[in-house]
Amino acid sequence: EEEEEEEQEQEHDLLEDSDEKEHKILLDTVCKTVRWLSAKLGPTVTSRYVARNLLRLLTTCYVGPDKHQFMVSAVEEGGLETVGNVYEKRPVVGDQTAGPVLDCLMYIAHLYGEPVLTYQYMPYIGYLVSPPSSCRLNTRKEAGLLAAVVLTQKIIVYLSDTTLMDMLMKISQDLLLPLLELLTSPRMGFPSGVQTRSALCLKTLSLMALICLRIGREMVQQHMADTLHRFFQVFSLLHCLQAQMETATRREVGDSILLDLCTLDGSNITCELSVLEELQAVFNPEMAYASYIPFYCLIGDTAMRKVIPNHELVWRLTISYQERVSPETAEPPAVHRGDLLTSSVVFSHAPGNGHSPFPAPSSSFNGDPIPESGTFGSVLVGNRIQVARDVDPGVGSGGAIMSRADSWGRQNSAHSQTCPASTSWAVGHAPEDSALKQELPRSGRSLSGNWLAYWQYEIGLNQQDPHFYFHQIRLQSFLGHSGTAKCLAPLTGEDFFLSGSKDKTVRLWPLYNQGDGTQDIEPRLTYAEHRKSVFYVGQLEALQEVVSCDGTVHLWDQFTGKQIRTYEAFDSKNPITAVTTMPAPHYSVGFGSADSVLRFIDPRKPGLQHEFRLAYNNISAGLIRYLTVSPNGRTIAAGFSSGFIVLLDARTGLILRGWPAHEGDILQMKAADGNLVISSSTDHTLTVWKELEQKPLHQYKSTSDPIHAFDLYGPEIVAGSVANKIGVYSMMDVSASPVSTTKLSSENFRGTLTSLAVLPTKRLLLLGSENGAIRLLA
């Protein structure tokens, strides 16, 4: 029986190990997928969809009281060593869950640069710490507060010195002060109680300490005074309210007991007894000790007296905790704090009593000056700049002075990884996540110039906004064609696009953001097997192959550029004049010729698949100028040189309808969801047709030039003319005039517009010109 039990235990352990390994593999795969998507989708789509959802997910990682419990390793060591270390990021259970989310968020910042931190993450943090609409916090809100503090700690480490100083006032006003208002409010209880408020308090202290360490002593006095004052004020508030609790008027409302109390400034407030007890449990002498000592080490006694008006009260609380925990180092009753500050050693160091927990406000630690400028690379001493020295942290005469400063600064606060060694109290060997400052690696895709301006605009838009906005911001130039760019075709993922030109080549271009908007991009691949001008290029999505035509249809591999097959016209007198590819999961390619015959081929099989004659009522309508397939692949529309349009069933070849749509030659056609066909013609009209209805749904008239190139963006049509005008028409609007019209400036687009394509996911526009240049504009 014992052997069976042992076997069962071993099997159980193996199953647990297996489940843990599977979880790690799954988590690793998800993180890699998110990173891959972030690089593939580009800055705007990543910020609008990936980063926003990661930020929401970060809050979810801290929902529930179990997520707010301190990790065992963080609290197993007791005593003053752990309590007085404010910069030690005492992790909670939720931090483990949030780790991969934070890593993905930081990867996006590494990829696209510091603006992601300052323009997207920081405003979201401001939203998380904003006052709740009701008088009570909910579990989601308290989780959001923890997420806000943890994310801000990550961000502060990666901000450059210049950016940190520029944003310091905003961080204080929009983040720290609202956070402290919620944290120290006697009116508002936390749903998960004392544990959550304690965890948030310690993380907030750690964040404040990090900022203070980054900016240095003098900057702390200038820029962090209000924040420190606001935090330490809660001890006076509690002292004041506690004295009134026994005599205050009490009344029961439901399950709550309310007390009418008077605050320090004389105003009357009504508090719940449970909330006051919660505050007292959090902001106790231990918390006073944990918060006062490190800041006292950092900015000294004189500055503490200026910044914290109630420093005497906090000091007494600190002493009381120290006496309770370590009575052998208690302060002699006859000695007052003011007297102690005249000595370089705070308490007498009797043999066997251990080191004093209170460092003196000395101007130097182990012979090194306390940094005045944090991680900013230099130390101010009087009116000169002192270069930091490498000093062995264990050598020096200030052993008693450094006893507590060591446990706070040296053991857990790493030096800035971008600077030479800082002073001894802030350096040491520590985990990477305890570094005060890290350089944000600058990738080739960091946002700057026009890309930055466009990205800032885009992330401010509502995700549900259905409109296409054209601001004429030039983002990229694609130079390589020596002849007119006649056709453009973005690939499915919108990370590459194809262009066909009069120079008999088809080129594959990358669409990843590079530079500041002025950079010229080289083609990734060039297909040069055509013998005539290329008038069509498209992607056969089901096979991941490219179809291009110059009178002969070419199929080639989009990854290698190698030709797979070619299809020539069956009669040299009737060349191929129009081509289309069927949407996935179909594999067919359709092409029309001058004899009004529509033929289908399947690249996987030899020979023809289908052949349909498109003469309507036995009357030829001329050359087939354009072919378009409905998004579901069921119908095909053919536009003729006479202005006639024929609609047929792609499965049976039966002609469903034919009608004289225009008075001139058809220039371009597109099919859209809802059985719609949009066509433009030399008669200066752009018309929207319902497949089986006689009258057009909409007809737009261009007064000066015909619309020879257009593309669809949802319910809107983005059209271009040879006059270099871009018009946006809405199919939802009965008006015959465009929603907006923009004349392309010569600075952003040179030459005559010949081709146009919309990138619907990224909300960008590709424009080709007669000189072969292609521009990406927003």
MARZA-873877 format. One record per atom (N, C-alpha, C): y negated, z, x. Coordinates in steps of 0.1 Angstrom, whole numbers, plus 5000, padded with zeros to 4 digits. Example, Ala and Ser with C-alpha at 12.3 -4.5 7.8 and 13.67 -1.06 7.14 Angstrom:
505750785132;504550785123;503350785132;502250715128;501150715137;500050795129;
REM end
This chain:
501250005008;500050005000;498750005009;498850085019;497650095028;497449955035;498549885039;498449755045;497849655035;498249665022;497749575012;496249595010;495849725010;494449755008;493649705020;494149715032;493449665044;493349515043;494349445039;494349295037;493249255027;493249335016;492249305006;490849315011;490649425018;489349455024;488949345034;489949295042;489649185051;489249065044;490049035034;489748915026;488348915019;488049035014;486749055008;485649035018;485849085031;484849075041;484648925045;485848855046;485848715049;485048635039;485348665026;484648595015;483148625016;482748745019;481348775020;480648705031;481348695043;480848625054;480748475051;481748425044;481648285040;480548255031;480348335021;479148325012;477848325019;477748425028;476548435036;476248315044;477348255051;477148135059;476748015050;477348005038;476947895029;475547905024;475148035022;473748055018;472748015029;473048055041;472248015053;472147865054;473347795053;473347655054;472547585044;472647635031;471947575020;470447605022;470047725026;468647755028;468047665039;468847645050;468347565061;468147415057;469147375049;469047235044;467847215035;467547315026;466447305017;465147305025;465047385035;463847395043;463547265051;464647205056;464547075063;464146965054;464646975041;464246865031;462846875028;462347005026;460947025023;460046975034;460446995046;459646955058;459646795059;460846735056;460946595056;460046535046;460046595034;459246545023;457746555026;457446665032;455946695035;455446585045;456246545054;455846445064;455846305057;456846275048;456946145042;455946125031;455546225023;454646195012;453246185015;452846235027;451446225031;450646345026;449346365031;448646485029;448346515015;447946415007;447446444993;448546484984;449646404984;450746434975;451446564980;451546584993;452146704998;451346824993;450046824994;449246934990;449246954975;449246844967;449146854953;450546904946;451646864953;452946894946;453746984954;453846964967;454747054975;454147184979;452947184985;452247304989;451947394977;451447334966;451047414954;452347484949;453447424948;454647484943;455147594953;455047564966;455447664976;454547794974;453247774972;452447884970;452847974958;453147904947;453647974935;454948044938;455847974945;457148034949;456948154957;455948164966;455748274974;455548404966;454748394955;454548504946;455948554940;456748454936;458048484930;458948564940;458748544953;459548614962;459348764962;458248814956;457848954956;457949014942;458448944932;458548994919;459749094918;459449214912;460449314910;460349434920;460549554915;460349674924;461349674936;462549614934;463449604945;462949524957;462049434955;461449354965;460349424973;459949544968;458849614975;459449734983;460749754984;461249854992;461249825007;460849925015;460849905029;462149875035;462249785044;463449755051;463949885059;465249905060;465850025066;465350035080;465349925087;465049935102;463549975104;462749955093;461349985095;461050135093;461950205086;461650345082;462650445088;463650395095;464650485100;464150575110;463050535118;462450625128;461350705121;461350835121;460350905115;459250955125;458451045120;457451105129;456151035131;455351075140;454051025142;454050885148;455050855156;455150725163;455050605153;455750615142;455750505132;454550515123;454150635119;453150645109;451750595115;451450635128;450150595133;450050455137;451050375136;451050235141;450650145129;449350115128;448850035116;449249895118;449249835130;449549695131;450949655130;451849755130;453249725127;453449675113;453849555112;453949495098;455249555092;455249665086;456449725080;456949635069;458049565072;458549465063;459149535050;458949465039;459649495027;460749395024;461649425015;462749335012;462249195008;461149185001;460549054997;460148965009;459849035020;459448955032;460548865037;461848915036;462948835040;463048705031;462948725018;462948615008;461848515011;460648575014;459448485015;459448415029;460248455039;460248395052;460348245052;461348185046;461448035046;460247965039;459748035029;458647975021;457347965031;457148085037;456048085047;456147985058;457447975063;457647875074;457347735069;457747695057;457347565052;455847545050;455247645045;453747645043;453047625057;453547695067;452947685080;453247545087;454447495083;454747355088;453747255083;453447265070;452447175064;451147185071;450747305074;449447335082;449547275096;450647285103;450847225116;450747075115;451247015104;451346875103;449946815100;449146875091;447946825086;446646895091;446847005099;445747075105;445147195098;444147245104;443547375099;442947365086;442447245081;441847235068;442847285057;444147265059;445147305049;445047455047;444847535058;444647675057;443347715050;442247655054;440947695049;440647645035;441047515032;440647455019;441647465008;442947495012;443947505001;444547645000;444947695011;445647825011;444647945008;443547945014;442548055013;442048064998;441647944992;441147954978;442248004969;443547964972;444648014963;444848164965;444648214977;444748364979;443548434972;442448374971;441348424964;441648434949;442348334944;442848344930;443848454928;444748474937;445748574936;445148714935;444048744943;443548874943;442348894933;442048794925;440948804916;441348914905;440348974899;440649084889;441349024878;442349104872;443149054861;442349044848;442648964839;441948954826;442049074818;443149144819;443249274811;443049394820;443149514815;442949634823;444149674830;445249604828;446449644835;447049524843;447649564854;448449474862;449749444856;450249324858;451649294854;452449274867;453749264865;454649254877;454349124885;453949014879;453548894886;452348914894;451348984888;450049004895;450349094908;451049204907;451249284919;452049214929;453049124925;453749044934;452748944941;451848894934;450848804939;449948864950;449648994947;448849064957;449549084971;450849114970;451649124982;451748994989;451948884981;452048754987;450748714993;449648744987;448348714993;448048775006;448448905008;448248975020;449148915031;450348895028;451348835038;450848705043;450448615033;450048475037;448748485045;447848575042;446548585049;446848625063;447848725065;448148765079;448648645087;449448555081;449848435088;448748345092;447848325082;446648235084;445748285095;445448415095;444448475104;444948445119;446248455121;446848435134;446548295139;446548195130;446448055134;445047995133;444048075128;442748025127;442048035141;441347925144;440547925157;439448035156;438948065168;437848165168;436648125160;436248005162;435047945155;435347955140;436447905135;436747905121;436848045115;437448135123;437548275118;436148335116;435248315126;433948375124;433148305113;433348175111;432648105100;433148165086;434448195086;435048235073;435148385071;434648465081;434848605080;434148675068;432948625065;432248675053;432948645041;433448525040;434148475028;435548555026;436148575038;437448655037;437148795032;436048855037;435748985033;435348995018;434448905014;433948905000;434948864990;435748754993;436548694983;438048744983;438348814994;439748854996;439849004997;439349065008;439549205011;438949295001;437649274997;437049364988;437649364974;437949244968;438649244955;440049304956;440749284968;442049344969;441949494970;440949554977;440749694978;440349754965;439549674957;439149724944;440349744935;441349664935;442549674928;443449784934;443449794947;444349884954;443950034952;442550054951;442050194951;441550234937;441750144927;441150164914;441850284907;441150384902;441850484894;442050444879;441550334876;441750284862;442950194860;443550154871;444550054870;445850094877;446950114870;448150154876;449050024880;449950044889;450849934893;452149954885;452649844879;453849854870;455049914878;455149884891;456249924899;455950064906;454750114903;454550254908;454150274922;454350394927;453950434940;454450344951;455650304951;456250224962;455450094964;455150024953;454449904954;453049924960;452350024955;450950044959;451050084974;452050164978;452150204992;452350085001;453349994997;453649885005;452449795006;451649774995;450549684996;449449755004;449249885004;448249955011;448549935026;449849955031;450149945045;449949795050;450349705041;450149565045;448649525046;447849585037;446449555037;445849615050;446249735054;445849805066;446149715078;447349665078;447849575089;446949455090;446649395078;445749275078;444349305084;443749425079;442449465084;442449485099;443549545104;443649575118;443749445126;444549355121;444649225127;443249155129;442549155118;441149095119;440349165129;440349295129;439549375138;439949345152;441249335155;441749305168;441249165172;441249075163;440848935166;439348925170;438549005162;437048975164;436449075174;437049185177;436449285187;435549385180;435249485189;434549605183;433149575177;432349505184;430949485179;430949405166;431849305166;431949225153;432449305142;433349405145;433849485134;432649565128;431849615136;430649695131;429749605122;429649485126;428649395119;429349335106;430549305107;431149225096;432249295088;432749405093;433849475086;433449615080;432149645082;431749775078;431949805063;431649705054;431749725040;433249745036;434049665043;435549665040;436149805043;435849855055;436349985060;435750095051;434550085048;433850185040;434550195026;434850075020;435450065007;436850125007;437650105018;438950155019;438950315020;438150365029;438250505032;437450585021;436750515012;435950585001;436950644991;438150584990;439150634980;439550774983;439550824995;439850964998;438851054992;437551024993;436451104987;436551094972;436850984966;436950964952;438151054947;439251054953;440351144949;440051284951;439351324961;438951464963;438051504952;437151414948;436151454937;436951464924;437851364921;438551364908;439551484907;440151514918;441151624918;440551754914;439351774919;438651904916;438351914901;438351804894;437951804879;439151804870;440351774876;441551744868;441951864859;441851984864;442252104856;441252134845;439952104847;438952134836;438652014827;439151894831;438751774824;439351774810;438651704801;439151684787;440351594787;441451634781;442651554780;442951514766;443351394764;443751344751;444951254752;445851254743;447051174743;446851044735;447150934740;447050804733;448450734736;449250744726;450650694727;451450774737;451950714747;452750784758;451850824769;450550784769;449650814780;448750934778;448451004789;447451114788;446251074795;445151064788;443851024793;442951134797;442251124808;441251224813;439851164814;438851234810;437451194811;436951264824;436651184834;436151234847;434851174851;434251234861;432951194866;433251144881;432751034885;432950974898;431851024908;431850984920;430951024930;429550994927;429350874921;427950824918;427450884905;428250964898;427751034886;428150954873;428850844874;429250774862;430550834857;430750814844;431850874837;432950764836;434250804839;435350714837;436450784830;437250694823;438450754816;439650704824;440550794829;441650754837;442950804830;444050734833;445350784829;445850884840;446450994835;446951094844;447951034854;448850944848;449850884857;449250804868;448150734865;447550654876;446950744886;446350854882;445750944892;446851004901;447951044895;449051094903;449650994912;449650864908;450050754916;449150734928;447850744926;446850734937;447050844947;447150964941;447351084950;448551074959;449651014953;450851004960;450750904972;449950794970;449750694980;448750734990;447550774986;446450804995;446550954998;447550995005;447751135009;447451155023;447551265029;447251295043;447951195053;449251165049;449951065058;449250935059;448750885047;448050755047;446750765054;446050885053;444850905061;445050895075;446150955080;446550955094;446850805098;447650745090;448050605094;446950505094;445850535087;444750445087;443550485096;443350615097;442150655105;442350635120;443550685125;443750685140;443550545146;444250445141;444150315148;442650265148;441950275137;440650225137;439750315146;440050435146;439350525156;439550485170;440750445173;441050385187;440350265189;440150175179;439650045181;438150045182;437450115174;435950105174;435250235179;435950335181;435350455187;434750545176;434350675181;433850775171;432550745166;431650695174;430250665170;430250565159;430950455161;431050345151;431750395138;432750485140;433450535128;432450615119;431650695126;430650775119;429650695111;429250575117;428350485110;429050415098;430250365100;430950285091;431450365079;432050485082;432750565072;431950695070;431150705059;430350825056;431150945054;432350935049;433251045046;434251075058;433851045070;434851055081;435351195083;434451295080;434851435082;436051475072;435951425060;437051445050;438351385055;438251255059;439451185064;440051245076;439151295085;439551365097;440351485093;439851565084;440551685080;441951655074;442051555066;443351505061;444251465072;443751395082;444551355093;445051475101;444251575103;444651695110;445751765102;445551775089;446551845081;447951785082;447951645082;449251575083;449851595097;448951595107;449451615121;450051755122;449351855117;449851985118;451252005111;451351935099;452651955092;453751885099;453551765105;454651695111;454951745125;453851775132;454051815146;453251945149;453652055144;452852175146;452652225160;453452185169;453252225183;452052165190;451552055184;450351995190;449152015181;449252125172;448152145163;446852185170;445752145163;444452175169;444152325169;443652385180;443252525180;442152545170;442252655162;441252675151;439852685156;439652735168;438252755172;437552625177;438352525178;437752395184;437352305172;436152255173;435752165162;435752025168;435751925158;435951785162;434751745171;433551785168;432451735176;432551785190;433151905192;433351955206;434351875213;435451835206;436451765212;436051625218;435051565211;434651435215;433851435228;433551545233;432851545246;433751545258;435051555255;436051555265;436851425265;437351395277;438151265277;439551285271;439951415269;441251445263;440951515250;441551465239;441251525226;441751665225;443051685228;443651815226;444151865240;444251995241;444852045253;446252005254;446651965266;447951905268;448852015275;449352105267;450152215273;451452165277;452052215287;453352165292;454352195280;455152095278;456252105268;455852075254;454552065252;454052035239;454051885235;454251805245;454151655242;452751605242;452551485240;451251425240;450451435227;449151445228;448351455216;448451325208;448451335195;448451215187;447051155186;445951215190;444651165188;444051125202;443850995204;443150945216;441650975215;441150995227;439651015227;438950885226;437650895221;436850775220;436250735233;437150725243;436650695256;436350545257;435450505266;435050365268;436150285275;437150345280;438150275287;439550335285;440450245285;441850285284;442550245297;443050335305;443750305318;442850225327;441550245326;440650175335;440150045330;440749995319;440349865313;439249895302;438249815301;437249835290;437949795277;437549865266;438049815253;437349685250;438149585245;437549455243;436449465232;435349395235;434249385225;434449255217;435149155223;435249025216;436648985212;437549085211;438849055206;439548945213;440048845206;440748735213;439848615217;438548645217;437648535220;437548495235;438448555243;438548505257;437748575267;436848665263;436048735273;435748875268;435348965277;434949105273;433549125277;432749185268;431349215271;431249355276;430649375287;430349505293;428849505296;428149585287;426649585289;426149445286;425449385296;424949255295;425649145303;426849185308;427549085316;428949055309;429548945313;430848905308;431948955318;432849035314;433849085322;435149005320;435748945330;436948875329;438148975328;439048955319;440049055317;441049055329;441549175332;442349185344;443849215340;444749175348;446149205346;446449345352;446649445344;446949585348;448249625342;449049685351;450349735346;450049845335;450549815323;450249915312;450750055315;451750065324;452250195326;451550275337;450550215344;449950275355;448550315351;448050435355;446750475351;446650625349;445450675348;445350825348;445150865333;445150775324;444750815310;446050845302;447050905307;448250925300;448050995286;447351105287;447151175274;446351095264;445351025270;444450945261;445250835255;446150775262;446850655257;448050685249;448350815247;449650855240;449850785227;448750795218;448950735205;448450585205;447550555214;447050415214;448150325219;449050385228;450150305233;451050265221;451350365212;452350335202;451750235192;450450225191;449850135181;449650005187;448950005199;448449875204;449549805213;450149875223;450849805232;452249775227;452849855220;454249825216;454349725205;453349705197;453549615186;452449505185;451349515192;450349405191;450449315203;450949195201;451049105212;449749055216;449649005228;448348945233;448248805227;446948755227;446748625222;447548525231;448248435225;449048345232;448248225238;446948215234;446148115239;445148155250;445148285253;444148335263;444948395275;444248415286;444848495296;445048645291;445648725300;445948855295;444748935291;444848995279;443749075274;443849215280;443149305275;443149445280;444449515276;444749625284;446149675283;446449735269;445449775261;445749835248;446149735238;445949605241;446249505231;447249405236;447849435247;448849345252;450249405253;451249325255;452549375256;453549275251;454849305253;455849215248;456149245234;455949145225;456249175211;456749045205;457349055193;457848945186;456748845184;457148715182;456048615180;455248635168;455848695157;455048715145;454148825146;454048895157;453149005159;451948965168;451948835172;450848785180;449548795173;448448825180;447148825174;446548685171;446948595180;446448455179;447448355184;447648255177;448448145181;447748015179;447947915188;447247785187;448047705176;447247645167;447847565157;448047425163;449347385166;449547255172;448847145165;448247055172;447546945166;448446825167;448846775155;449646655154;448846535153;449446415154;448746295153;448346265139;448746355129;448446335115;447446435110;446846515119;445846615115;444646545107;444246605097;443146545088;441846555095;441146445095;439746445101;439046325095;437746325096;436846205091;437146175076;437346045074;437445995060;438746055053;439846075061;441046125056;440846265051;440046345058;439746485054;438846485041;437846395041;436946395029;437746355017;438646255018;439446205007;440446315002;441046385012;442046495009;441346605001;440146645006;439446754999;439146714985;438746594983;438446554969;439746554960;440846504966;442046484958;442646624954;442646724963;443246844959;442446924949;441246884947;440346944937;440646884923;441346774922;441546704909;442646774902;442546764889;443646814880;444946724882;446046784884;447346704886;447646624874;447146654862;447446584850;446446474847;445446454855;444446354853;445046224854;444946134843;445646004843;444845894849;443545924853;442645814856;442745774871;442445644874;442345604888;440945594892;440545674902;439245684907;439145604920;438145514921;437945434933;436645474939;436645534951;435445584958;435045494970;435845394973;435545314984;435545384998;436545475000;436645545012;437645475021;437345425032;438245345040;439145445048;440445425047;441345525053;442145455065;442445335064;443245265074;443045115074;443145055086;443044905087;444344855093;444844745087;446044685092;445744545097;445644525110;445244395116;446444335123;446744205121;447844145127;448043995122;447743975109;447943845103;446743755108;447143625111;446143535116;445743445104;446343455093;446043375081;445843465069;445443405058;445243475045;446343565041;446043695038;447143785032;447243755018;448343685014;448543625001;449243724991;450043814996;450743904988;451044034995;451044144987;451244274992;452344344983;453244424989;454244494981;454544624987;454144734982;454544874987;456044894984;456644954994;458044994992;458145114983;459345144978;459545244968;458945384971;459145424984;458645554987;457145564991;456545444991;455045434994;454745485009;455745485017;455445525031;455445395040;455745275034;455645155041;455245045030;454644935035;454444825026;454644695033;454844585025;455044455031;453944365028;453644275037;452544175034;453044035038;452743935030;453143795033;451843715035;451843625044;450643565048;450743405050;449643345050;449543205052;450043165067;450043265075;450443245089;452043235091;452743225079;454243215079;454943335083;454343455083;455043575086;454943675075;455943765075;455943885067;455944005076;455144105073;455044215082;455244345074;455944445081;456144575075;455244675082;454444745074;453444835079;453744975075;453445075084;453645215080;452345265073;452545355063;451445405055;451145555058;451545605070;451345745073;449845755078;449245865074;447845885078;447745905093;446745835099;446445845113;444945845115;444445925124;443045915128;442145965117;440845915118;439845955109;439345845099;440145745098;439845635088;439345505095;439145515108;438645395115;439745335124;440945385123;442045345132;442745215127;443045125136;443845005133;445345035136;446144995126;447545025127;448344895130;449344915139;450144805143;451344795133;451844675131;453044655122;454244715128;455144775120;456344825124;457444715127;457244605120;458244495121;457544365116;457944255122;457444125118;458644025116;458643965104;459643865101;459043725102;459543645111;458843515114;459743395112;460643405102;461643295100;461143195090;460043215084;459443115074;458842995081;458942885074;458342755079;457042715072;456742785061;455542755054;454842885050;453742865044;452942985039;453743065029;453743195032;454543295023;453643335011;454143304999;453343334987;453943454979;455243494982;455843604975;456543694985;456443824983;457243924991;457544044981;458744094981;459144204973;460344274978;460644384973;461844464977;462944464966;464144424970;465244434961;465844574963;465344664954;465544814957;467044854957;467844794949;469244834948;469944804961;469644704969;470244674981;469444714993;468244764991;467344795002;467144675011;466844555005;466644435012;465244375008;464744285016;463444225013;463644085009;462944044998;462943904994;461543844996;461543735003;460243665005;460443515003;459343445000;459543304996;458343225001;458643105007;457643005011;457942875005;458742864994;459442754989;460842764990;461342835000;462742875002;462743025001;463743084994;463943224993;464643285005;464143385011;464743445023;465043595019;466243635022;466643775021;466943825035;466343945038;466443995051;466444155051;466944215061;467144355062;465744425065;465344515057;464044575058;463944675070;465144715076;465144805087;465144735100;465844625101;466044545114;465244415114;464944365103;464244235102;465144115104;466444135103;467344025105;467643955092;467643825093;467943745081;469343755076;469443765062;470743785056;471243645050;470343595041;470643465035;469443395031;469543265029;468343185024;468843095013;467943065003;468242984992;467142874991;467542754992;466542644991;466542584977;465542514974;465442444961;466542344960;467142334948;468242234946;467742094946;466442074943;465941934943;464541944951;464441874961;463241874969;461941834962;462141764950;461041724942;460541834933;461341934932;461042054923;461142184931;460142214940;460242324948;460242454940;460642564947;460542694941;459042744940;458642784929;457142814927;456942964924;457943034919;457743174915;459043254918;458943374922;460143464925;459943604919;461043664915;460943804911;462243874914;462244004916;463444084918;463644174906;464944194903;465244284892;465244424896;464744514887;464744664891;466044714893;466244824901;467444894902;467944954888;469144954885;470344924894;470744784895;469944684890;470344544890;470244494904;471044384907;471044334921;470444184921;470044134910;469743994909;468343954914;468143834919;466843774922;466643654914;465543644907;465243524899;464143444905;464343314904;463243224909;463143104900;461843064898;461542944889;461142824898;461342704893;460942584900;460042504892;459642394898;458642304891;459242234879;460542234878;461142164866;461342264855;460742374855;460742474844;462142534842;462942544853;464242604852;464142744860;464742844853;464842974859;466243004863;466443034876;467743054882;467843194887;469143254886;469343384891;470443384902;470343454912;471343474922;471643614925;472843644929;473243784933;473543774948;472743844956;472943834970;474343874975;475043944967;476343994971;477443884969;477043774962;478043674958;477543534962;478343434965;477843304967;477543234954;476643124955;476343044944;475343104934;475143034923;474243074913;474843174903;474143264898;474643364888;474343304874;473043264871;472643214858;471643094860;471543014850;470542914851;470042884836;468642904834;468142894821;466942794821;466942704812;465742604811;464742674801;463442674806;462442744798;461542654790;461942534787;461142444779;461142504764;459942524758;459942584745;459742484735;460642474725;460542364714;460642234721;461442224732;461742104739;460442044745;459442124747;458142074753;458042154766;457842084777;457642144790;456242194791;456142324796;454842384797;454242374811;454842294820;454242274833;455042354843;454342374854;454942454865;455042604862;456142664866;456242814865;455442874876;454342944872;453442994882;453743144886;454243214876;454543364879;455643414870;456443504876;457543564869;457343724870;457643784859;457643934859;458743984850;459344104854;460444164847;460044294842;460444324830;460144454823;460744564832;460144694832;460644804840;462144834837;462644804825;464044834822;464944724825;464344604829;465144494833;465744404822;465244424809;465844354798;465244224795;463944214798;463244084794;462544034807;462343904807;461543834818;460543754811;459343754816;458243674812;457843574822;457643444819;457343344828;455943284824;455043274833;453743224830;453643084837;453042984829;453042844833;451542804837;451542694844;450242634848;449342594836;450042574824;449242534812;448642654805;448942774809;448542894803;449542944793;450642884792;451742914783;452543034789;453043124780;453943234784;455243224776;456343234783;457643234776;458343364779;458943424769;459643554770;461043534767;461943574776;463343554774;464143684777;465343694770;466243804772;467043784785;466943874795;467543864808;469043864807;469643924797;471043934796;471743814790;471043744780;471643634774;470943504777;469743504782;468943384785;468343324773;468443394761;467743344749;466243364750;465543254746;464043264745;463643344733;462943454735;462543544724;461243494718;460343434726;459043394721;458343314732;457543224727;456743144736;455343124729;454243134736;452943124730;451943084740;450843004735;449742964744;448843084747;449043154758;448243274760;446843254766;446743154774;445443124780;445042974780;443842954782;443342814782;443442754796;443642834806;443742784820;445042824826;445142794839;446242824847;446442974848;447743024847;448043164848;448043204863;447243304867;447143354881;448143464884;448243564875;449143674878;449643734866;450843804866;451343874854;452043994859;452044094850;452744224852;453344264839;454544324840;455144384828;455044544829;454844604818;454644754818;455544814807;455744944808;456545014798;455845004784;456745004774;456144984760;456144844756;457044754763;457144614760;455844544761;455044574771;453744514773;453844414785;453044304783;452844204794;451344184796;450944194808;449544174812;449444044820;448443964816;448343834823;446843804826;446543734837;445243694840;445243544843;444043474840;444043334841;442743284847;442743154850;441543084855;440443074844;440843104831;439843104820;439043234820;439143314831;438243444832;438743554823;439943544818;440343654809;441543734815;441543854811;442743944815;443244004801;444443974798;444943994784;446144084784;446244174775;447444264773;448144224760;449444194762;450244144751;451344244747;451644264735;452844324730;453844214729;455044234734;456044124736;456244034723;456444094712;456744014700;455644004690;454444044694;453244034685;452443914688;451843854677;451143734679;449743754686;449043854682;447643874687;447743964699;446843944709;446744034720;446244174717;446844274723;446344414721;444944434727;444644384739;443344384745;443144254752;441844224753;441444104761;440144134768;440144124781;438944154789;438444024795;437144004794;436543884798;435643914811;435943834822;435143854834;434143744833;432843784834;431743684832;431643584844;431743634856;431443554868;432643484874;433643564877;434843514885;436143554878;437143464879;438443504873;439143614881;439943694874;440643804880;441943744886;441943724899;443143664905;444143764911;443843894911;444743994916;444544124908;445644184904;445544314897;446844384898;446844514896;448044594896;447844704886;448944784883;448844884872;448945024878;448145114871;448245254874;448345324861;449545354857;449745414844;449245334833;448345384824;447745304813;446545224818;446245214831;445045154835;445445024844;444544934844;444644804852;443544814862;443944794875;443044794886;443044644890;441844584889;441744434891;440744404901;440944284908;440044244918;439744094917;438544054921;438043914919;437643864933;437443734934;436943674947;435543714950;434843774941;433443824944;433543964950;434744004954;434944134960;434544254951;434844234938;434644344929;435944404924;435944544923;437144614919;436844674905;437544634895;437344684881;438544764877;438244874869;439344954864;439244944848;440344894842;440344874828;441344964822;441045024810;442045114804;442645044792;443945054791;444744994780;444645084768;444145204770;444045304759;442645284752;441745214758;440445194753;440245064746;439645064734;439544934727;438344854732;437544914741;436344844746;436844724755;436144614755;436444504763;435844514777;435144614780;434444624793;435244724802;435144704815;435944794824;435344934824;436245034827;435845174828;434945194839;435245124850;434345124862;434444994870;433344964876;433244844885;432644874898;433244834909;432744864922;432644744931;431544724937;431344604946;431744654960;432744594966;433144634980;432044604990;431744714998;430744695008;431344625020;430544555028;430944485040;431444575051;430944705050;431344805060;432844835058;433244845046;434644885043;435644765041;435044655038;435944535035;435244405039;435744335049;435144205053;435944095048;435343985045;436043865040;436143865025;436943775020;437143755005;438443815001;438443884990;439643954985;440643854980;441843864985;442943764981;444143834974;444343954978;445544024972;445244174970;446044234962;445744374958;447044444954;447144574958;448344654954;447944794952;448344864942;448145004940;449345084945;448945204951;450045304955;449945414944;450745404934;450445494922;450645644925;451645674934;451845824937;450745874945;450245794955;449245844964;447845814959;447745734948;446445694942;445545624953;446145534960;445345454970;445445304966;444645224973;444545084970;444645004983;445544904983;445644814994;445044684991;444144634999;443444514997;443544415009;444044295005;444144185016;443044085015;442744025026;441543935026;442043795032;441143695031;441443565035;441443555050;440943655058;440943655072;442243725078;443043775069;444343835073;444243985074;443144045074;442944185075;443344255062;444044365063;444444445051;443844585053;443144635042;442544775043;443244865032;443344985036;443745095027;442545175023;442145175010;441045245005;441345344994;440545444993;440745544982;439545534972;
REM end
